[in-house]
Amino acid sequence: MKKYVLSITAISIIIFLLGVSIGTYKIFPYQELNELKKIILSEDENEVTNYSMNEFIYDVDVSSLIHIAEPVDIDEKRKKLIDFIWNSEFPSIFPTKIEYDIIDPLFEMENLAKIDKIEYDMEFGINSISYLFIPIESNNKLIIYHEGHAGDFIKGKKTIEFFLKNGYTVEAFSMPLLGMNNKPIVETENFGTIILNSHNHLKYIESNNLKPIKFFFEPIVASLNYLKNNYSFDDYYMVGISGGAWITMYYSAIDDRITQSYSIAGPYPLYIRSNYNQIGDYETELPEFIAIANELESYIMSSYGENRKFVQIYNKFDSCCFDGDFFKTYENVLKEKMEQLGKGTYDVYLDDTHYQHIISDYALNVIFDSMNN
């Protein structure tokens, strides 16, 4: 009997660990099970959804969603976005605290001279902690790297090291409430005491004087103001994945100091997401914000300008979200729009080299080649 109990316990532990490994790390046979799930679902309720999706998405008049006809429209939308975010003009702000030449054993990388830790504090105890990775041999160009909902920017170490090795200075950010950033407990007037451990909780601290969407952009503003005053970089680029891709596409839309921006595995426009069952979090579904400049318009705003460029990379077989090639419904419309505007470049790539929600080697090489052309 004892041996029987031990055997059952051992088998249970193995099954549990296997389940965690497959679900969390998406190792074998995650992809096979995921594909099986898609096949099974396509035979019942999802068959109707997919049919409706094809019927709807490919019939959308994308041009009618873009309210940008000339450069002055971009200027107007940028001004309105900034006013919505801050209830004022673009802020003249700087980091709260900087620790120079810190030691972090998690980031022992090739061509790394030193790391500076940059902190920026905001309302309700919400903060941002970023690392500035300074190379030994520098090409005098800065990349802002932004991690997504996966958590700490340590998850982007491969990307950070790739660019550092190639001479770029890199400042790495995590999204608000993620990574090393605070998850504060706050007192609200109407909802009592809550802990801000999800972006969807930010709506509970929204008021006429505070738009929580600012927390996604303000730390970058503070850092860029500091870097402009203390360094002489030739160019400022931005690279983001997933939720960080959303920040990338909107931040580069409001701040034209970013000359090139790269969105990897970022959100599709709402007309695709809504039929894809992947609407997103608080920040990606804020109606008042999208009404000022929707995703399609943000792509154009990030692309437009002298020597400016915005590039999207989608993972065809993404295990998380935004897979497929639905960008084809708007790609040509955006490229035609950029030709009409006369300045700037928009481009999009489909990465079919893997089955993950990552920045792959293929994507890194696409970005590197683009930055150098």
C-alpha positions as CSV (number, residue, x, y, z in Angstrom):
1,M,0.0,0.0,0.0
2,K,2.8,2.4,0.9
3,K,4.5,1.7,-2.5
4,Y,1.2,2.4,-4.2
5,V,0.8,5.8,-2.5
6,L,4.4,6.7,-3.3
7,S,3.9,5.7,-6.9
8,I,0.7,7.8,-7.3
9,T,2.4,10.8,-5.6
10,A,5.4,10.6,-7.9
11,I,3.2,10.4,-11.0
12,S,1.1,13.3,-9.8
13,I,4.2,15.4,-9.2
14,I,5.6,14.6,-12.7
15,I,2.3,15.4,-14.4
16,F,2.1,18.7,-12.4
17,L,5.6,19.7,-13.4
18,L,5.1,18.8,-17.0
19,G,1.9,20.8,-17.1
20,V,3.7,23.9,-15.6
21,S,6.6,23.5,-18.1
22,I,4.3,23.2,-21.1
23,G,2.0,26.0,-20.0
24,T,4.7,28.4,-18.8
25,Y,7.6,27.8,-21.0
26,K,5.8,26.4,-24.0
27,I,8.1,23.5,-24.4
28,F,7.2,20.3,-26.3
29,P,4.5,19.3,-26.8
30,Y,2.9,22.8,-26.3
31,Q,2.8,23.7,-30.0
32,E,1.4,20.3,-30.9
33,L,-1.3,20.5,-28.3
34,N,-2.0,24.1,-29.3
35,E,-2.4,23.1,-33.0
36,L,-4.7,20.2,-31.9
37,K,-6.8,22.7,-29.9
38,K,-7.2,24.9,-33.0
39,I,-8.2,22.0,-35.1
40,I,-10.8,20.9,-32.6
41,L,-12.2,24.3,-32.0
42,S,-12.4,25.1,-35.7
43,E,-14.9,22.3,-36.0
44,D,-17.4,23.9,-33.6
45,E,-18.0,27.3,-32.2
46,N,-14.8,28.9,-33.6
47,E,-15.9,27.9,-37.1
48,V,-18.5,30.6,-37.1
49,T,-16.1,33.1,-35.5
50,N,-13.4,32.5,-38.2
51,Y,-16.0,32.8,-41.0
52,S,-17.3,36.0,-39.5
53,M,-13.7,37.3,-39.0
54,N,-12.8,36.7,-42.7
55,E,-16.1,38.2,-43.9
56,F,-15.7,41.3,-41.7
57,I,-12.0,42.0,-41.5
58,Y,-11.2,41.7,-45.2
59,D,-14.2,43.8,-46.1
60,V,-13.3,46.8,-43.9
61,D,-12.7,50.0,-45.7
62,V,-9.3,50.8,-44.0
63,S,-8.9,54.1,-45.7
64,S,-12.0,55.4,-44.0
65,L,-10.4,54.8,-40.6
66,I,-7.4,57.1,-41.4
67,H,-8.1,60.7,-40.8
68,I,-4.8,62.0,-41.9
69,A,-4.6,63.7,-45.3
70,E,-1.7,66.1,-44.9
71,P,1.1,66.8,-42.4
72,V,-0.9,69.4,-40.5
73,D,-3.3,66.6,-39.5
74,I,-0.4,64.7,-37.9
75,D,0.6,67.9,-35.9
76,E,-3.0,68.3,-34.7
77,K,-3.3,64.7,-33.6
78,R,0.0,64.8,-31.8
79,K,-1.0,67.9,-30.0
80,K,-4.3,66.3,-29.0
81,L,-2.7,63.1,-27.7
82,I,-0.2,65.1,-25.6
83,D,-3.0,67.2,-24.2
84,F,-5.1,64.1,-23.4
85,I,-2.1,62.4,-21.7
86,W,-0.9,65.3,-19.6
87,N,-3.7,67.9,-19.7
88,S,-0.9,70.3,-20.8
89,E,2.0,70.6,-23.2
90,F,4.8,68.0,-23.6
91,P,6.3,67.9,-20.1
92,S,9.8,69.2,-19.2
93,I,10.6,66.5,-16.7
94,F,13.7,64.6,-15.6
95,P,14.5,61.4,-13.7
96,T,14.0,61.4,-9.9
97,K,17.2,59.5,-9.2
98,I,20.2,58.1,-11.0
99,E,22.7,55.5,-9.7
100,Y,25.8,55.4,-11.7
101,D,27.9,52.4,-12.6
102,I,25.8,49.8,-10.7
103,I,26.6,46.1,-10.5
104,D,24.0,43.6,-11.7
105,P,25.3,40.1,-12.2
106,L,22.2,39.3,-14.4
107,F,23.7,41.6,-17.0
108,E,27.2,40.5,-17.8
109,M,27.4,41.2,-21.5
110,E,29.8,41.7,-24.3
111,N,31.0,45.3,-25.0
112,L,29.4,46.5,-21.8
113,A,31.3,49.4,-20.1
114,K,28.8,50.2,-17.3
115,I,25.1,50.3,-16.3
116,D,23.4,53.3,-14.9
117,K,20.1,52.8,-13.0
118,I,17.5,55.5,-13.8
119,E,14.4,55.9,-11.6
120,Y,11.4,58.1,-12.1
121,D,8.6,58.5,-9.6
122,M,5.0,59.3,-10.4
123,E,1.6,59.7,-8.7
124,F,0.2,57.0,-6.4
125,G,3.6,55.6,-5.8
126,I,3.9,54.3,-9.4
127,N,7.4,54.4,-10.6
128,S,9.7,53.3,-13.4
129,I,13.2,51.7,-13.0
130,S,15.2,51.5,-16.2
131,Y,18.8,50.5,-17.0
132,L,21.1,52.5,-19.2
133,F,23.6,50.1,-20.8
134,I,26.6,52.0,-22.1
135,P,29.0,50.2,-24.5
136,I,32.7,50.2,-24.4
137,E,32.9,50.8,-28.2
138,S,30.0,53.1,-29.2
139,N,28.4,54.0,-32.5
140,N,26.8,57.1,-30.7
141,K,23.3,55.9,-31.2
142,L,20.7,55.1,-28.5
143,I,18.0,52.5,-28.6
144,I,15.1,52.6,-26.1
145,Y,14.1,48.9,-25.6
146,H,10.7,48.3,-24.0
147,E,9.6,45.0,-22.6
148,G,6.0,44.0,-22.7
149,H,3.5,42.2,-20.4
150,A,5.9,39.3,-19.9
151,G,7.5,41.3,-17.1
152,D,11.0,42.5,-16.3
153,F,13.3,43.7,-19.1
154,I,15.7,40.9,-18.2
155,K,13.5,38.9,-20.5
156,G,14.9,41.1,-23.3
157,K,18.5,40.4,-22.4
158,K,19.2,38.7,-25.7
159,T,17.9,41.8,-27.6
160,I,19.8,44.2,-25.3
161,E,23.0,42.3,-25.7
162,F,22.6,42.1,-29.5
163,F,22.5,45.8,-29.9
164,L,25.0,46.5,-27.2
165,K,27.5,44.2,-29.0
166,N,26.9,46.2,-32.1
167,G,27.8,49.5,-30.4
168,Y,24.4,50.9,-29.5
169,T,23.7,52.4,-26.1
170,V,20.5,50.8,-24.8
171,E,18.0,52.0,-22.2
172,A,15.7,49.2,-21.1
173,F,12.2,49.7,-19.6
174,S,9.6,47.5,-18.1
175,M,5.9,48.4,-18.3
176,P,4.3,50.2,-15.3
177,L,3.6,47.8,-12.4
178,L,5.9,45.1,-13.9
179,G,9.4,44.0,-13.4
180,M,11.3,46.0,-10.7
181,N,8.6,48.7,-10.7
182,N,6.3,49.2,-7.8
183,K,2.8,47.6,-7.3
184,P,1.6,50.2,-4.8
185,I,-1.4,49.9,-2.4
186,V,-3.5,53.0,-2.9
187,E,-6.5,54.6,-1.3
188,T,-9.2,55.5,-3.8
189,E,-12.2,57.8,-3.1
190,N,-14.8,55.5,-4.6
191,F,-13.3,52.0,-4.5
192,G,-11.5,51.8,-1.2
193,T,-8.0,50.4,-0.8
194,I,-6.7,48.5,-3.8
195,I,-3.4,47.1,-4.9
196,L,-2.3,48.2,-8.4
197,N,-1.0,44.9,-9.7
198,S,-2.7,45.0,-13.1
199,H,-3.0,47.6,-15.8
200,N,-6.7,47.1,-15.7
201,H,-6.7,48.5,-12.2
202,L,-5.5,51.9,-13.4
203,K,-9.0,52.9,-14.3
204,Y,-9.8,53.1,-10.6
205,I,-7.4,56.0,-10.1
206,E,-8.5,57.9,-13.2
207,S,-9.8,61.5,-12.7
208,N,-10.2,64.7,-14.5
209,N,-6.7,65.7,-13.5
210,L,-5.0,62.4,-14.0
211,K,-5.0,60.1,-17.0
212,P,-3.2,56.9,-15.9
213,I,-2.1,56.3,-19.5
214,K,0.6,58.9,-18.8
215,F,2.4,56.2,-16.7
216,F,3.3,54.4,-19.9
217,F,5.0,57.3,-21.6
218,E,6.2,59.7,-18.9
219,P,9.3,57.8,-17.8
220,I,10.6,57.8,-21.4
221,V,10.1,61.5,-21.7
222,A,12.1,62.1,-18.5
223,S,14.9,59.8,-19.6
224,L,15.1,61.3,-23.1
225,N,15.2,64.9,-21.6
226,Y,18.1,63.7,-19.4
227,L,19.9,62.0,-22.2
228,K,19.6,65.0,-24.5
229,N,21.1,67.2,-21.9
230,N,24.0,64.9,-20.9
231,Y,24.9,63.0,-24.1
232,S,25.2,63.8,-27.8
233,F,23.7,60.8,-29.5
234,D,23.3,61.1,-33.3
235,D,20.1,59.2,-33.4
236,Y,17.3,57.9,-31.0
237,Y,15.7,54.6,-31.9
238,M,13.0,52.6,-30.2
239,V,12.3,48.8,-30.1
240,G,9.4,47.2,-28.3
241,I,7.8,43.8,-28.0
242,S,4.1,43.1,-27.3
243,G,2.9,45.6,-24.8
244,G,6.2,47.4,-25.3
245,A,5.4,47.5,-29.0
246,W,2.2,49.3,-28.2
247,I,4.2,51.9,-26.2
248,T,6.7,52.1,-29.0
249,M,4.1,52.8,-31.7
250,Y,2.4,55.5,-29.7
251,Y,5.5,57.1,-28.0
252,S,7.2,57.6,-31.4
253,A,3.9,59.0,-32.7
254,I,4.0,61.8,-30.0
255,D,7.8,62.4,-29.8
256,D,9.5,62.9,-33.2
257,R,12.9,62.8,-31.5
258,I,12.6,59.0,-32.1
259,T,13.7,58.7,-35.7
260,Q,13.3,55.0,-36.1
261,S,10.9,52.7,-34.2
262,Y,10.3,48.9,-34.4
263,S,7.2,47.2,-33.1
264,I,7.5,43.4,-32.7
265,A,4.5,41.2,-32.0
266,G,2.5,44.3,-31.2
267,P,-1.3,44.7,-31.3
268,Y,-3.3,44.8,-34.5
269,P,-5.7,47.7,-35.0
270,L,-9.0,47.4,-33.1
271,Y,-11.1,46.3,-36.1
272,I,-8.9,43.2,-36.2
273,R,-8.4,42.6,-32.5
274,S,-12.1,42.8,-31.7
275,N,-12.8,39.9,-34.0
276,Y,-9.7,38.1,-32.9
277,N,-10.7,37.9,-29.2
278,Q,-7.6,39.8,-28.2
279,I,-8.7,43.3,-27.4
280,G,-6.0,43.8,-24.8
281,D,-5.4,45.7,-21.5
282,Y,-6.5,49.0,-20.1
283,E,-4.1,51.0,-22.2
284,T,-4.9,49.4,-25.6
285,E,-8.6,49.7,-25.3
286,L,-9.1,53.3,-23.9
287,P,-11.8,54.7,-26.2
288,E,-11.0,58.4,-25.7
289,F,-7.3,57.8,-26.5
290,I,-8.0,55.7,-29.7
291,A,-10.6,58.2,-30.8
292,I,-7.8,60.9,-31.1
293,A,-5.4,58.6,-33.0
294,N,-6.2,55.0,-33.7
295,E,-3.6,52.4,-34.2
296,L,-3.4,52.9,-38.0
297,E,-2.9,56.6,-37.5
298,S,-0.2,56.0,-34.9
299,Y,1.7,53.9,-37.4
300,I,1.6,56.8,-39.9
301,M,2.5,59.4,-37.2
302,S,5.5,57.2,-36.2
303,S,6.6,56.8,-39.8
304,Y,6.2,60.4,-40.9
305,G,9.1,62.9,-41.0
306,E,12.5,63.5,-42.5
307,N,14.5,60.3,-42.2
308,R,11.9,58.8,-40.0
309,K,10.8,55.1,-40.2
310,F,8.3,52.8,-38.5
311,V,8.6,49.0,-38.9
312,Q,6.3,46.3,-37.7
313,I,7.3,42.6,-37.4
314,Y,4.6,40.0,-36.7
315,N,5.2,36.4,-35.7
316,K,3.2,34.3,-38.1
317,F,2.9,31.4,-35.6
318,D,2.9,33.4,-32.4
319,S,1.9,31.2,-29.4
320,C,0.5,34.2,-27.5
321,C,-1.3,36.7,-29.7
322,F,-1.4,38.7,-32.9
323,D,-0.3,35.8,-35.1
324,G,-1.2,35.4,-38.7
325,D,-0.9,38.0,-41.5
326,F,-3.9,40.2,-41.0
327,F,-1.6,43.2,-41.5
328,K,-2.2,42.6,-45.2
329,T,-5.6,44.2,-44.8
330,Y,-3.9,47.6,-44.2
331,E,-0.3,47.3,-45.4
332,N,-0.8,48.7,-48.9
333,V,-3.1,51.5,-47.7
334,L,-0.5,52.7,-45.2
335,K,2.3,52.6,-47.8
336,E,0.2,54.6,-50.2
337,K,-0.6,57.1,-47.5
338,M,3.1,57.6,-46.8
339,E,3.8,58.2,-50.4
340,Q,1.1,60.9,-50.5
341,L,2.6,62.5,-47.4
342,G,6.0,62.5,-49.0
343,K,8.3,62.0,-46.0
344,G,9.1,58.9,-43.9
345,T,8.9,55.1,-44.3
346,Y,6.4,52.5,-43.2
347,D,7.2,48.8,-43.5
348,V,6.0,45.4,-42.2
349,Y,7.6,41.9,-42.0
350,L,6.2,38.5,-41.3
351,D,8.4,36.2,-39.2
352,D,7.7,32.6,-39.9
353,T,10.9,31.2,-38.3
354,H,9.5,30.1,-35.0
355,Y,6.4,29.5,-32.9
356,Q,6.9,31.9,-30.0
357,H,6.1,35.4,-28.7
358,I,9.6,36.7,-29.0
359,I,12.0,38.9,-30.9
360,S,13.8,36.2,-32.9
361,D,17.2,36.2,-34.6
362,Y,15.4,36.9,-37.9
363,A,13.7,39.9,-36.4
364,L,16.9,41.2,-34.8
365,N,18.7,41.0,-38.2
366,V,15.7,42.8,-39.9
367,I,15.9,45.6,-37.4
368,F,19.7,45.9,-37.6
369,D,19.7,46.0,-41.4
370,S,16.9,48.5,-41.3
371,M,18.8,50.8,-38.9
372,N,21.8,50.7,-41.1
373,N,20.1,51.4,-44.4
